[in-house]
Amino acid sequence: MIPKDTVDAILQATIIEEVVGEFVQLKKSGTSLRGMSPFTNEKTPSFYVVPGKGIFKDFSSGKGGSAVTFLMEHEKLSYPEALKWLARKYGIEIQERELSPEELEEQTERESLSNLAAWAQKWFTGQMKETGEGKSVGIGYFRSRGFTDGTMEEFALGYCPERPWGEEGALAEAARKAGYKEKWLLASGLCKQRDDGQLYDFYRGRVIFPIRDVTGRFIGFGGRTLKTDKKVPKYVNSPESPLYDKSRALYGIHLARNAIVREDRAILVEGYTDVMAMRQSGVEHVVASSGTALTVEQVRLLRRFSKRMTMLFDGDPAGLRAAIRGVDIVLGEGLDVKIAVLPDGEDPDTFAKRMGREALMEWLQENSRDFIRFKIDLLDEEAADDPIKRTELVRSVVQSIAHVPDELKRTVYIQESAGRLGMDAEDLLAELSRQARSRLEKEAKAPLPVLEQERPGPIGKPRLVGRVGRAGREEDLLRLLLQYGQQKVTLDLPEDVVQAGEDGEQPTVEATLAEVMMHELDTMGLAIRHPVVDQVVETYRERMSMGEVPGAEHWSQASPEVAAVTADILVSEYTLSENWYNRHRILPETEDTMLLKALQGALYRLLLDEARSDGARINRRLEELAEDPQTSEDPIQEERELLSRKIAVTKRISRIAAHFGSTVLGRLGEEDMAALRG
C-alpha cells in the first residue's frame, strides 16, 4: 500500500499536460490543449487538456478526469499502478515492503505479468552479458550483424540459454527462485509445459528482442533462433495476454515517438533489426509492426504523433503484397501515406547500415511514392492487356480510394487515377459510388453506427437546461459551483433587513456564488443524492467554514471517481468565437453574466424533480390500494389523504413550472419558498 503522504506528493508533482503528452500530440487551443482522441477513431480533434484545472476531457468517448484517470483508462492500469507510473516519471520514491510469494499471487494478473516481464528482461540481458554462452552466441550474433554495444543497450537485447530437453528451463528455474509462480510463467508465454509437467523455456537458444509499450514498459518478447533447421520457426513472439496485445504493439515506439512528432512523419518497417539498424544510422522516427500484418490499432497509435507515414518495404513480392493490404488500413484512418520500395536484394537493415542517415533520408525523399502511383504501377504490369485483370486493377485502386475519409482528397485521387489508367473520371466515380453503396448495405445488417455529435445553436446561449434526470440536474448544479463558485455576485438586501438609501437605491451585498448556493440549498431543504456531487458539496462546506472557497483545480487531485465527474462537468468542447465581438461588436449574454438566474434555474429544476418524484410515489401507492385494499389498515382514509397530497403536489408542480417562464432575476422569497414546499 502506498502511504498517503506519498500519494499527495505524487499528485502535487504531476503535470497533466506532460503525462497526456506522452501519448497524445497536443496543440494550444485558447487556455486549453487539444488533440485527437486516444480512445476512439475520430477525424476531428475533440480531446482537451485543461492545465490550469489539472483535468482532461474526451468528448469523443466521454472519458474525463485527472492524470491518474487518464493512465487508468488509456494504459488499463489500476489506481496503484497509475500512481507508481507517475512516481517513476517524477522521480518520487515509494517506500513499499517486499511482497511475500502469497501476496504476489494475489496481485492482479496484469500487474503480475508486468512485474514478470520486467524481471525477465533483466534476466535475459544478464545472461547475454554475463555468461560465456550469452557472450559468444548472443553478443556474437548482434555484432556480426553490425550492431554496436550502444544499440544493444538501447534496445535491452538479451539471450536465453539452451538446456538439454530433459532438464528444466534455465529461466523457469531462476523465475521460481525469484518467487514467480508457474501460472504466470505459463500465462506470459515465457515457459511451456511438457507432458510430464516439467517447464521448459519457450525462447531457449534464441536471442531476445524485448517489446515495450509507448511508455517504455516491457510487455512482451520476440525471439530469433540462430539454428539453420528450417523446421524451427525463425521468430517466435509472446502470446496474447492481458499485458501484451500484438495488434496494439509497435516495436521501437517508445524510442521513436518524440522523433515522429519532430519529423511529422513515421517510417514503418517490418522487423526488429530493421528498426535497430535505421536508428543506429541516425533515423529515429521508425517503428515496426513486429512481423504481424498492420492493424487499425497500430495505425491509430501512430496517428497520435503524426498524420503522415512512409511504409518501407523490400522488393520481394510478399512484401509488396503486404504493402497493398496495409495501405487501405492507413488510408482509412485518415493518414497521408507514401510507399518506398528498396532496390532488389536490399532490406532496411542492410540498406540503412550501408547508406547512413543523410543518404538514406535523401533516398527516401526521392523514392517515396504516393500510394495511388505505387498501386497502379505495381498492378499495371501484371494486368497488361488482359481485360479481366485490368478490371480487377481498377476496382482495387478505387477500393483503396474509397477508404480515404476526406471527400476532396478522394476526388483528387480519382482524377489522378483516371489519367494514369486512361479512363474517364466519371467511370471511376461511378465505381466509387457503387462500392460505397455496397458497403453501406452490408453495414445496415450490423448495429447502427454512432451518430456524430450535433453542434448546438448559438454558442453563447446560457446552458440553463442541461443534463437529464435527477443525477444530471445535480451535476448541472455542481457545474455552476465548480466553474463559478469563487465568482462574486451582487445581491439586493431584503427590505425588511435594511431600509433603502436616501437616493432610493436598494442596498446590496457581495457574496461568492458558492455561499449563495449553500444558503439556498439549506433554505430549500434540498438533499443531494448523487454520491460524487454530495462529496464535492460537503467538501465545499468544510473548506468554506475555514474561510476558503476551493477552485476547480482542487479536484484534479481528488479520487478517480470525483476527478472523472468534475472533468466531465468542467470541460466544454465548444468555445465562443472571438469574432462575435471583434467583427460584429456583439457580446452575447453567456452564463457567467447571469449567474444568479442560472443558479435559480438549476435549483428550481431540482425542486421540480422532487415534486414529480413525490407525485409518482403517491400514484404508485394509489394503484397498490386499488389492487389490494388489504395493504392498508384504513384504505378509505389513506386514499383520501393520498388524493389530498396529490392535489397539493400538482399545485406545487404548477407553481414551480411557472417560474421557468419568468425573466425576473431575483432570489427566492420566503413566501415563494413556503408556497413551493406546498
Secondary structure, 3 states (H helix, E strand, C coil): CCCHHHHHHHHHHCCHHHHHCCCCCCEEECCEEEECCCCCCCCCCCEEEECCCCEEEECCCCCEECHHHHHHHHCCCCHHHHHHHHHHHCCCCCCCCCCCHHHHHHCCHHHHHHHHHHHHHHHHHHHHHHCHHHHHHHHHHHHHCCCCHHHHHHCCCEEECCCCCCCCCHHHHHHHHCCCCHHHHHHHCCEEECCCCCEEECCCCEEEEEEECCCCCEEEEEEEECCCCCCCCCEEECCCCCCCCHHHCCECHHHHHHHHHHHCCEEEECCHHHHHHHHHCCCCCEEECCCCCCCHHHHHHHHCCCCEEEEEECCCHHHHHHHHHHHHHHHHCCCEEEEEECCCCCCHHHHHHHHCHHHHHHHHHHHCEEHHHHHHHHHHHHHCCCHHHHHHHHHHHHHHHHCCCCHHHHHHHHHHHHHHHCCCHHHHHHHHHHHHHHHHHHHCCCCCCCCCCCCCCCCCCCCCCCCCHHHHHHHHHHHHHHHHCCCEEEEECCCCCCCCCCCCCCCEEEEEHHHHHHHHHHHHCCCCCCHHHHHHHHHHHHHHHCCCCCCHHHHHHCCHHHHHHHHHHHCCCCCCCCHHHHCCCCCCCCHHHCHHHHHHHHHHHHHHHHHHHHHHHHHHHHHHHHHCHHHCCCHHHHHHHHHHHHHHHHHHHHHHHHHCCCCCCCCCCHHHHHHHCC
